[in-house]
Amino acid sequence: MKLHILAAAFGAVALMVAGPVRAQEADSLEKAITLLQQDPISALAELERLSAAGDAEAMNMVAIVVSDPPPGIPADPERAMQLWEQAFANGSKGARLNLGTRLLLNDDAGDDARAVEMLRDVEPDLMGIAAYPLGRAYLFGNGVEQDLERGSRLMETAVQQSPGNMDAQFLLGRAYQNGWGIQPDPEAGYRHLKIAADAGDYRAQWQVGMMLLDGVGVAANPALARQYVQRSADAGYEQGMISMGVMLAIGQGGAVDAPAARNWYLRAARGGSGHALRGLGAMMAVGEGGPVDLATGAAYLQLAAESGDQIARTLLRQLSTQIATADPAKVRLAREQWVSANGAPR
């Protein structure tokens, strides 16, 4: 996501330099920006000179370069933020966009309200770029009251402005899929999610897999669904790993492979998934995909149930007669060992 935002900022350079600078300074700035593509080190030196002379748009450009520099230039994200603050204070419309975007997409929620105000006030010619971070803010209520319709509409603008922004494609797909303040459109949802999935977004790969499996927004195709879910699982996405375990366990979209299903449940459970630990425990308790291990299976089902998994509670009741024959000491030991190694499931 960071790389996309920086690319968008570079794409808006021609708009950013139209700030209140003298004609000679503007000409020097435009030449330095053009030089960035061929000789970034020399270009940065010229931008630094203009920045030191007080050119707010040059400060903005120096910040862009040092925040995510090309080879040969050291990264200095702290200085970049300082320069954006200074350039914004000095009237740079480009800095308003870039500073607001980074404040909104960082990990400090305390910056969000200020960032939203900054982005709402960007110049009209930059609103297409601001639509993505603003859209996220309205969709998730970051720094502003949640407004799903406004967030979804802004995400439509973001995708039109920058089709290569895969997070925007993913979020717009989810908006159409779920009707986030707009009319649900499963076909459009599938279309945008598939764009993101084919570009490598593991969240979108899982969503596309589920839509293909269920025939939502697209004709059902379990075999293709399994391929997308496999990609998501291979990327380490928890939902993808769990779904891969299910598909292998019951033969959705391909052959049954119970040992492989166990393995996917194990991988997801180690990440904290109570759902996956329930699946693993159930398979171990009945000997599916490997030898029966009633004590360990019972331990895992208990832990999953304690995390709030209702199906685990049902399974414990259904298997209560068998579980009663397990050695309680072995069940306790298996619980302790799992929590010690992986933590309690959520």
N, C-alpha and C positions, 0 to 999 in steps of 0.2 A: 504494500500500500504506500509506504514512504517513497519508493522509487517512482510510483505513478504520479504522486503529487509533485515531486521535483520535476518530472518530465513535463507535467502540465504547466508548471511555472515557467520553464524554459520556452514552452510553446507560446506563452503569453508575453514574451519579452517585448515584441514590437508594440504591444499595447501599453506595457508598463512604462516605456521610456517617454511616453507623451506627457510627462509631468511638467511642472513649471520650472524649466531650466532654460538658460540662454541658448541661442541658436548654435554658438560655437561649442558649448558644452554638450549639447544634444548630439551634434555631429561626432564629437570625440567618443561619446558614449555608444552611439550606434556602431562606430567602427570597432570599438573594443568588443562589443557583443558579437559582431560578425566574426572577429578574430578568434573567439572562443572555440569555434569548431575546428580551426586549423592549428592554432598555437595557444592553448589555454594558459600556459605559464606567462607568456608575454601579455595576453589579454588581461589576466588577473593583475599584473603589475600596473597596467594603465587604469584599470578599474579602481585599484587601491589609490592611485594618484588622484583620481576624480573624487573618490570617496573622502579622502583627507581634505580636499578642497570644499567639502560640504555638499556635494551632489547626492541628494537623497536616493535617487534611482540607482546611482552607482553603488551606494551602500547596500541597497537591496540586491544588486547583482553579485557583489562580493559575498554576501551572506548565502546566496544560492550556491555559488561555487564551493565555498568552504564547508557547507553543510553536507554535501555529498560530492566530493571532488573527483575529477578524472585522475588517472595515474600521473604521479609527479607532484601533486599538490596535497599536502597533509590535510586531513579532516580536522575541523575545529567547530563542532556543533555548538559549543558554549558561546564562542565568539559570534557565530552566525545569529544566534538569538539576540545577542546584544546589539548587533548591527541592525537587525530587523526592528528592534525596539526604537533605536535611534532614527532609522529611516522613516518609520511610521510617525514618530513625533515630528519629523521634519516634512511631512506631507506626502510621502511616497505612496501612491495607490497600489503599486506592486507589493510593497512591504505590508500594507494592510491585508492583502490577500494571503501572502505567504505566512506572516506571523499569526493571523487568525486561524489559518488552516493547521499550523503546527500546534498551536495552543489547544485547539479542539481535538486533535488526534493523538495528543500525548496521554500519559497515564495519570495526569493530575486533574481530577474532576473540578478542582477549585478554579481552573482557568476557563471552564466551558462557557459560563455566562458571558464573560468578557469577549471571548472568541466569537460567540454567536453575534453579539452586537457589532463587532468589527466586520464580520462577513456580510451581515445584512446591509451594511453601508458601503460595500464596494461599488466601484463605478459600474454602470450598466454593461459596459463592454467586457467586464470581467465576471459578471454574474454566472455565466455558463460554467466557468471553472469553480466558482464558489458553490455551485449547486451540489456538488458531491459532499463536501464536509457538512454543509448546512442540511442536506437531506439526511445524513446519518444522525445529526443532532435531533432533528424533528422525529425521526423514526424511533429513536431510543430515549428521547427525553433528556438529552445531555445538554445542560445549561439553558434549557428552554422547556416549556410545557410540551409534553408529547402531542404530536399532531400527525397521525399516520397518513392522512390524505396529503397534507402539505409535503411530508417527507417523501412520499411515493412520487408525487409530481416533480419534486426537485430531482429525484433519482432518474426520472424519465429525461429531464433536461441534461443531467450529468452523462447519461449514456449517449445521448445525441451529440453532446459536446466532445466526448472522449470514449468511443466504442471500445477502446483497448483497456479501459478501467474495469478489471474483472470483478472487483468488489462491488462496483456499481451494477454491473450486469447481474451478479448474484443477488444483490438486495432487490433490484427491480424484479427479477424472476420470483423471488419470495413474495414480493408485494402483490404481483398478479396471481400467484399460486394461492395465497391466503386471503386476498381481498383486504389488504392493509389500507383501509380508508378509501379504496377504489373498488370498482366492480371486479369480482374474481374473473380471471381469464386463464384457465389452466394451459391452453395452447401457447399463449404468450409467455406464461411462466416457464413452461418447458423450453421454449425457444431461447430465452435469455439464460436460463440455468445451464443449458447445454453449451452455450458459447463459453461460459465460465468453466464448465467441466472439461471441455475439450482443450482449454488453455491450462489445465492443471489444478484448478481449484478443488481441493478434496471435499469441501463442504458441498459444492455443487455436484460433484461426482456422485456422492451418496444420494442427494435429492433426485438427480436424474435416474439413478438406479431404482429408487423406490417408485418413481412415476412410471418407469418402464415395466416394473414388476406388477403394478396395480392397474396399468392402462389408464392413467390420469393425464390428460393433456396430450396423449400420444397413444398409438396402438400398443397393447401389451406385447412385450418381448422379453420373457424371462432370461433367455440366454444372454442378450445384450445387457439386461439389467445386472446380471452377475458380473459382467466385465467391468461395468462402471463401479459397482460396489467393491470389486477387487482392487481397483485403482485407489479408491478412497481408503480401503483398509491398509494397503501397502504403504500409504502415506502416513499411517499412524492415527487416522481419524477415528475417534472412539465409536461413533455410530456406524462407521463403515466396518470396523472390526467385529462389532456385535452382529451386524446384519450378515456379514460373511460367515460367521459362525452358524447363524440360523440357516442360511441357504445351503451350507455344506451338510448340516445335520439332517435336513429334511429333503434335500435334493432339488431345491428351487433353481432353475436355470442350468442344471447340469447334474452330474452324478453325485450321489451321497458319498461323503468322505468324513466319517465321524471323527477319526483321529485329528484331521486338520481342523475340524470344527472345535474340538477341545482346545487346540492350540490358539485359535483366534479368541476364544473366550478367555483363555489364560492371559493373553497379551492385553486385552481390554480391561480385565479385572485388575491386573497389576497397576493400571492407571487410575484405579479407584472406582470403577463402575460396579455398583451393586447388581445391576441387571446381568452383566457378564459373569460375575461371581456366582449368581444364581444358576445360570446356564451351565457353568463348569461344575458346580456342585451337584446338580441334577445328573449330569452325565457320569460323574464319578460314582454317585450313589447307586446307579443302576448298571454300571459297567458298559456304557455306550462310548465307543471310541477308545476303549482301553480297559484295563482290569477294574473290577469292582473295588472301590475303596469307600466303604460305607461311613467310616468315622470321619474321614476328610470331607466327603461329600456332605455329611450332616453338618459339619462345622461351617462349611462355606454357605450352605443354605441358611443356617442360623444367622450368620453375619449379614447376608443379603437381606434377610427378613428384618433384622434390627436396623438396617439402613432405610427401611420403608418400602421395600419391594413386596408388593402384595402377592404376586405369584409365588414368591419364595415361601411366604406363609402358607399358602394353599398347598404347595408341594410338601412342606413339613407335616401338614396334617395327613395328606394322602400317603406319605411314606412313614408315618409314625410307628407302625408295627415293625417295619424293618429297622428303623433308626433305633428303636428301643433295644435291639440286640447288639448295637455297637458299644464298644468299651468307652464309658464316659471319660476316662482319663485320656484316651487317644483323641476323643473329640475336643477336649479342652486344649490339649497340646497343639492340635492342628489349628485351632482358633488363634492361640497365642503366637504360633510361628507365622501365620499369615499376617496378623496385625503388626508384628514386629518387623517383618520384611516389607510390607506394602502399606501399612496404615489401615484404619477402618474404612470400609467402602462407604460411598455417599449415596 
